[in-house]
């Protein structure tokens, strides 16, 4: 709500000076909307960045799991070969 103050000053010579001060609601114009829009865009960019990093982490974990499985298979093959060699020596 607007507030208005009127001050009247009468000088000894008989002249009158009037001052009017109005304090209305401040209209931020488009500045507030621009700031809100920038904050929303920043939040969206951060969300996109972190979701992309999560996908890379999952890919890395899957690659490590696959490599561990390959090492396990190789170890089984070595164990089988050692068992066959031991059987040949024993016979």
Protein Blocks (a to p, Z undefined) as FASTA:
>chain_A
ZZddddddddfkopacddddddddddebjmlmmmmmmmmmmmmmmmmmmmmmmmmmmmmm
mmmmmmmmmmmmmmmmmmmmmmmmmmmmmZZ
